[in-house]
């Protein structure tokens, strides 16, 4: 089981948070399962970029990015070399440090 440390985000977790994630779980699922309501407008089907995160530590322990995710990430606000769609980034056993960008491309939020 890995620990995901989420850096403070003004809306989703102002104080930051630490959650445990079983191997094989996506970052998005781990956050949602622990009460961090990250956006995921496409219901985790890799069809949007609202769940975009920046993996500050542990990036190389995640599964490889496929071409579809790479194409979607090109549309993400604030893209960095260690960006991932949290719905596609599968946790292994290594701990992670994740930053949720302040903004997404969504102008309106869904009630998930």
Backbone as a chain_set.jsonl record, in Angstrom:
{"seq": "XXXXXXXXXXXXXXXXXXXXXXXXXXXXXXXXXXXXXXXXXXXXXXXXXXXXXXXXXXXXXXXXXXXXXXXXXXXXXXXXXXXXXXXXXXXXXXXXXXXXXXXXXXXXXXXX", "coords": {"N": [[0.845, -1.178, 0.0], [0.535, 2.189, -0.856], [1.355, 5.534, 0.184], [-0.225, 8.515, -0.519], [0.621, 11.766, -0.674], [-1.029, 14.738, -0.685], [-0.546, 17.899, -1.816], [-1.318, 21.119, -0.362], [-4.387, 22.508, -1.496], [-6.482, 25.126, -2.426], [-9.261, 24.615, -2.626], [-9.909, 21.785, -2.666], [-8.391, 20.443, -0.658], [-7.455, 22.257, 1.685], [-5.537, 22.151, 3.771], [-3.813, 20.283, 2.863], [-3.223, 16.741, 2.494], [-2.972, 13.261, 3.456], [-3.294, 10.11, 2.08], [-4.017, 6.61, 1.961], [-3.353, 4.192, -0.52], [-4.245, 1.303, -2.186], [-2.151, -0.866, -4.127], [-2.565, -0.804, -7.618], [-4.716, 0.859, -7.749], [-6.155, 3.824, -9.104], [-4.854, 7.177, -8.95], [-6.89, 9.075, -8.872], [-9.148, 7.547, -8.0], [-8.218, 6.851, -5.447], [-8.07, 9.358, -4.172], [-10.774, 10.209, -4.297], [-11.991, 8.12, -2.833], [-11.146, 8.792, -0.348], [-12.377, 11.12, 0.381], [-11.519, 13.418, -0.963], [-12.534, 15.503, -3.251], [-11.778, 15.56, -6.119], [-12.043, 16.897, -9.4], [-13.636, 15.093, -12.036], [-14.825, 14.955, -14.701], [-15.423, 13.263, -16.861], [-16.062, 10.87, -15.787], [-13.842, 9.264, -15.232], [-12.871, 8.177, -17.675], [-10.825, 8.865, -19.35], [-11.362, 10.99, -21.079], [-11.277, 13.679, -20.762], [-9.64, 16.46, -19.124], [-9.946, 17.156, -16.514], [-9.156, 15.92, -14.158], [-6.484, 16.266, -13.939], [-3.256, 16.036, -12.536], [-0.155, 16.924, -10.942], [2.651, 15.088, -10.49], [4.769, 15.226, -8.001], [6.608, 13.696, -6.568], [7.665, 10.36, -6.983], [6.871, 9.779, -9.563], [7.958, 8.002, -11.515], [7.207, 5.527, -10.582], [4.658, 5.029, -11.341], [2.267, 3.531, -13.646], [2.98, 3.207, -17.192], [2.279, 5.887, -19.41], [-0.348, 5.894, -21.771], [-0.973, 6.417, -25.32], [-3.433, 7.741, -25.701], [-3.854, 9.047, -23.226], [-1.623, 10.761, -23.272], [-2.306, 12.39, -25.471], [-4.657, 13.626, -24.475], [-3.621, 15.014, -22.278], [-2.247, 17.079, -23.49], [-4.097, 19.08, -23.645], [-4.468, 20.016, -21.127], [-4.613, 22.439, -18.482], [-1.814, 24.194, -17.321], [0.169, 22.27, -17.811], [2.884, 20.109, -17.084], [6.124, 18.446, -17.231], [5.877, 16.217, -15.528], [3.188, 15.698, -15.366], [0.037, 14.023, -15.031], [-3.026, 12.327, -15.908], [-5.125, 11.839, -13.335], [-6.962, 9.789, -13.267], [-5.918, 7.855, -14.842], [-3.439, 7.227, -13.903], [-1.878, 4.748, -12.302], [-1.34, 3.497, -9.12], [1.546, 2.104, -7.595], [3.614, 0.445, -5.283], [5.095, 2.47, -4.228], [5.435, 5.511, -2.408], [3.795, 8.655, -3.049], [3.886, 12.126, -3.988], [1.608, 14.545, -4.674], [0.319, 17.193, -6.609], [-2.551, 19.092, -7.031], [-3.545, 20.98, -9.677], [-4.327, 24.491, -9.535], [-6.268, 25.416, -11.288], [-8.566, 24.175, -13.79], [-9.576, 23.11, -17.088], [-12.259, 23.225, -17.04], [-15.172, 25.193, -16.945], [-17.435, 25.083, -15.535], [-18.542, 23.166, -12.766], [-19.233, 19.741, -12.127], [-21.57, 17.849, -10.173], [-20.258, 15.445, -8.618]], "CA": [[0.0, 0.0, 0.0], [1.299, 3.434, -0.961], [0.795, 6.748, 0.772], [-0.236, 9.654, -1.433], [0.552, 13.047, 0.035], [-1.59, 15.753, -1.561], [-0.145, 19.233, -1.389], [-2.495, 21.956, -0.124], [-5.145, 23.076, -2.614], [-7.448, 25.994, -1.745], [-10.629, 24.102, -2.645], [-10.072, 20.347, -2.411], [-7.807, 20.085, 0.638], [-6.682, 23.445, 2.048], [-4.417, 21.826, 4.652], [-3.098, 19.143, 2.319], [-3.752, 15.483, 3.038], [-2.28, 12.004, 3.171], [-4.231, 9.0, 1.954], [-3.42, 5.325, 1.602], [-3.901, 3.664, -1.761], [-3.774, -0.033, -2.538], [-1.542, -1.03, -5.436], [-3.558, -1.072, -8.652], [-5.746, 1.889, -7.679], [-5.748, 5.08, -9.735], [-4.75, 8.308, -8.022], [-8.228, 9.673, -8.774], [-9.967, 6.699, -7.13], [-7.702, 6.96, -4.078], [-8.49, 10.647, -3.627], [-12.23, 10.191, -4.111], [-12.305, 7.181, -1.752], [-10.749, 9.408, 0.919], [-13.091, 12.377, 0.587], [-10.96, 14.548, -1.703], [-13.451, 15.496, -4.391], [-11.133, 16.042, -7.331], [-12.926, 16.858, -10.566], [-13.475, 13.97, -12.969], [-16.04, 15.192, -15.484], [-15.709, 12.177, -17.811], [-16.206, 9.643, -15.001], [-12.582, 8.514, -15.274], [-12.753, 7.422, -18.924], [-9.731, 9.459, -20.125], [-11.961, 11.779, -22.148], [-11.159, 15.097, -20.428], [-8.421, 16.693, -18.339], [-10.315, 17.785, -15.245], [-8.494, 15.255, -13.031], [-5.048, 16.464, -14.123], [-2.419, 16.267, -11.368], [1.289, 16.972, -11.154], [3.259, 14.146, -9.55], [6.02, 15.857, -7.564], [7.528, 12.623, -6.166], [7.179, 9.018, -7.268], [6.333, 9.719, -10.928], [8.432, 6.822, -12.251], [6.613, 4.29, -10.062], [3.33, 4.868, -11.93], [2.209, 2.828, -14.923], [3.326, 4.034, -18.342], [1.194, 6.637, -20.021], [-0.638, 5.454, -23.135], [-1.084, 7.494, -26.302], [-4.667, 8.492, -25.463], [-3.605, 9.959, -22.114], [-0.702, 11.796, -23.745], [-3.066, 13.318, -26.309], [-5.55, 14.406, -23.623], [-2.822, 15.909, -21.435], [-1.878, 18.263, -24.264], [-5.154, 20.074, -23.459], [-4.57, 20.357, -19.7], [-4.094, 23.724, -18.029], [-0.659, 24.086, -16.433], [0.874, 21.02, -18.093], [4.299, 20.014, -16.742], [6.658, 17.145, -17.655], [5.441, 15.143, -14.63], [1.723, 15.715, -15.284], [-0.719, 12.814, -15.376], [-4.45, 12.311, -15.607], [-5.159, 10.993, -12.134], [-7.804, 8.612, -13.509], [-5.137, 6.881, -15.608], [-2.179, 6.981, -13.191], [-2.098, 3.626, -11.393], [-0.395, 3.482, -8.004], [2.272, 0.876, -7.28], [3.864, 0.404, -3.837], [5.907, 3.619, -3.834], [4.703, 6.699, -1.971], [3.709, 9.726, -4.036], [3.507, 13.481, -3.616], [0.784, 14.979, -5.796], [-0.242, 18.535, -6.576], [-3.716, 19.315, -7.88], [-3.43, 22.359, -10.166], [-5.346, 25.418, -9.031], [-7.317, 25.587, -12.287], [-8.719, 23.157, -14.833], [-10.216, 23.696, -18.267], [-13.706, 23.283, -16.793], [-15.718, 26.48, -16.513], [-18.515, 24.74, -14.59], [-18.246, 21.9, -12.102], [-20.302, 18.763, -12.019], [-21.756, 17.337, -8.802], [-19.918, 14.021, -8.561]], "C": [[0.89, 1.241, 0.0], [0.58, 4.552, -0.221], [0.891, 7.836, -0.293], [-0.377, 10.908, -0.585], [0.087, 14.082, -0.975], [-1.195, 17.11, -1.001], [-1.393, 20.099, -1.212], [-3.079, 22.536, -1.415], [-6.272, 23.883, -1.997], [-8.871, 25.445, -1.68], [-10.739, 22.659, -2.165], [-9.505, 19.883, -1.078], [-6.874, 21.207, 1.077], [-5.464, 23.164, 2.931], [-3.486, 20.775, 4.055], [-3.668, 17.884, 2.948], [-2.797, 14.347, 2.724], [-3.316, 10.908, 3.143], [-3.457, 7.741, 1.609], [-4.129, 4.794, 0.363], [-3.357, 2.275, -2.026], [-3.138, -0.04, -3.925], [-2.629, -1.402, -6.444], [-4.704, -0.083, -8.688], [-5.257, 3.127, -8.422], [-5.647, 6.165, -8.667], [-6.122, 8.921, -7.811], [-9.121, 8.864, -7.833], [-9.53, 6.829, -5.673], [-8.143, 8.266, -3.434], [-9.982, 10.645, -3.335], [-12.628, 9.284, -2.947], [-11.993, 7.763, -0.371], [-11.311, 10.815, 1.094], [-12.5, 13.599, -0.08], [-11.641, 14.561, -3.06], [-12.848, 16.155, -5.623], [-12.123, 15.943, -8.492], [-12.604, 15.64, -11.423], [-14.71, 13.927, -13.862], [-16.392, 14.042, -16.43], [-15.88, 10.836, -17.103], [-15.03, 8.692, -15.175], [-12.412, 7.665, -16.528], [-11.67, 7.976, -19.853], [-10.267, 10.254, -21.319], [-11.931, 13.279, -21.849], [-9.864, 15.273, -19.646], [-8.732, 17.264, -16.962], [-9.648, 17.142, -14.036], [-6.97, 15.351, -13.114], [-4.349, 16.732, -12.783], [-0.961, 16.346, -11.807], [1.913, 16.1, -10.071], [4.645, 14.674, -9.199], [7.051, 14.839, -7.095], [6.872, 11.288, -6.485], [6.656, 8.815, -8.681], [6.709, 8.417, -11.639], [7.857, 5.507, -11.74], [5.221, 4.029, -10.655], [3.408, 4.068, -13.228], [2.588, 3.775, -16.059], [2.087, 4.702, -18.908], [0.936, 6.072, -21.423], [-0.855, 6.671, -24.032], [-2.331, 8.358, -26.085], [-4.479, 9.497, -24.32], [-2.666, 11.09, -22.534], [-1.433, 12.839, -24.582], [-3.986, 14.202, -25.477], [-4.767, 15.414, -22.795], [-2.389, 17.17, -22.168], [-2.884, 19.396, -24.085], [-5.247, 20.588, -22.017], [-3.975, 21.722, -19.413], [-2.897, 23.468, -17.126], [0.143, 22.81, -16.615], [2.36, 21.13, -17.742], [4.811, 18.637, -17.17], [6.19, 15.974, -16.79], [3.933, 15.206, -14.372], [1.155, 14.359, -15.664], [-2.204, 13.111, -15.217], [-4.592, 11.354, -14.448], [-6.018, 9.758, -12.324], [-7.051, 7.513, -14.242], [-3.832, 6.492, -14.923], [-2.416, 5.944, -12.096], [-0.948, 3.537, -10.387], [0.25, 2.106, -7.877], [2.471, 0.882, -5.762], [4.612, 1.631, -3.33], [5.024, 4.802, -3.454], [4.806, 7.798, -3.025], [3.466, 11.064, -3.343], [2.841, 14.068, -4.852], [0.296, 16.402, -5.555], [-1.433, 18.59, -7.519], [-3.617, 20.759, -8.36], [-4.6, 23.219, -9.688], [-6.525, 25.539, -9.988], [-7.399, 24.354, -13.183], [-9.392, 23.83, -16.018], [-11.735, 23.8, -18.094], [-14.127, 24.68, -16.338], [-16.84, 26.265, -15.503], [-18.19, 23.382, -14.025], [-19.474, 21.026, -12.038], [-20.424, 18.338, -10.557], [-21.521, 15.845, -8.79], [-19.919, 13.555, -7.133]], "O": [[1.862, 1.33, 0.75], [-0.636, 4.517, -0.029], [1.946, 8.05, -0.89], [-1.365, 11.088, 0.128], [0.732, 14.284, -2.003], [-1.481, 17.423, 0.155], [-2.417, 19.841, -1.844], [-2.352, 22.989, -2.298], [-6.966, 23.375, -1.116], [-9.614, 25.784, -0.758], [-11.591, 22.353, -1.331], [-10.087, 19.012, -0.432], [-5.662, 21.133, 0.875], [-4.462, 23.874, 2.84], [-2.481, 20.415, 4.669], [-4.51, 17.962, 3.844], [-1.935, 14.453, 1.851], [-4.125, 10.782, 4.062], [-2.371, 7.805, 1.033], [-5.344, 4.929, 0.219], [-2.142, 2.083, -2.087], [-3.56, 0.715, -4.801], [-3.505, -2.216, -6.152], [-5.572, -0.167, -9.556], [-4.069, 3.446, -8.375], [-6.278, 6.076, -7.614], [-6.482, 9.254, -6.682], [-9.78, 9.434, -6.963], [-10.366, 6.908, -4.773], [-8.548, 8.277, -2.272], [-10.407, 11.035, -2.247], [-13.506, 9.638, -2.16], [-12.507, 7.292, 0.643], [-10.778, 11.608, 1.869], [-12.931, 14.718, 0.201], [-11.354, 13.724, -3.916], [-13.343, 17.173, -6.106], [-12.936, 15.02, -8.552], [-11.453, 15.216, -11.52], [-15.522, 13.004, -13.793], [-17.563, 13.87, -16.765], [-15.848, 9.786, -17.743], [-15.202, 7.475, -15.254], [-11.872, 6.561, -16.462], [-11.606, 7.594, -21.021], [-9.711, 10.205, -22.416], [-12.5, 14.068, -22.603], [-9.08, 14.333, -19.522], [-7.84, 17.808, -16.311], [-9.58, 17.768, -12.979], [-6.255, 14.608, -12.441], [-4.807, 17.559, -11.995], [-0.591, 15.896, -12.892], [1.725, 16.345, -8.879], [5.576, 14.581, -9.998], [8.251, 15.086, -7.21], [5.671, 11.11, -6.28], [6.054, 7.781, -8.97], [5.867, 7.802, -12.293], [8.003, 4.476, -12.397], [4.67, 2.94, -10.492], [4.473, 3.944, -13.832], [2.524, 4.995, -15.908], [0.991, 4.142, -18.882], [1.875, 5.804, -22.172], [-0.912, 7.806, -23.558], [-2.282, 9.574, -26.267], [-4.89, 10.653, -24.429], [-2.894, 12.248, -22.185], [-1.206, 14.038, -24.42], [-4.091, 15.4, -25.738], [-5.206, 16.552, -22.629], [-2.186, 18.214, -21.547], [-2.559, 20.555, -24.345], [-6.025, 21.498, -21.732], [-2.974, 22.119, -20.009], [-2.961, 22.606, -16.25], [0.74, 22.317, -15.658], [3.01, 22.124, -18.065], [4.007, 17.747, -17.447], [6.114, 14.847, -17.278], [3.459, 14.819, -13.304], [1.709, 13.643, -16.498], [-2.593, 14.025, -14.49], [-4.222, 10.185, -14.556], [-5.829, 8.768, -11.618], [-7.494, 6.365, -14.263], [-3.187, 5.524, -15.326], [-3.071, 6.224, -11.092], [0.229, 3.505, -10.747], [-0.41, 1.078, -8.03], [1.569, 1.289, -5.031], [4.749, 1.812, -2.12], [4.002, 5.063, -4.089], [5.77, 7.863, -3.787], [2.908, 11.118, -2.247], [3.424, 14.09, -5.936], [-0.088, 16.764, -4.443], [-1.334, 18.18, -8.675], [-3.604, 21.677, -7.54], [-5.708, 22.729, -9.469], [-7.659, 25.741, -9.553], [-6.439, 23.595, -13.316], [-9.739, 25.009, -15.945], [-12.414, 24.405, -18.924], [-13.507, 25.268, -15.452], [-17.156, 27.155, -14.713], [-17.625, 22.534, -14.716], [-20.601, 21.505, -11.912], [-19.466, 18.462, -9.794], [-22.459, 15.061, -8.933], [-19.656, 12.382, -6.866]]}, "num_chains": 1, "name": "protein.A"}
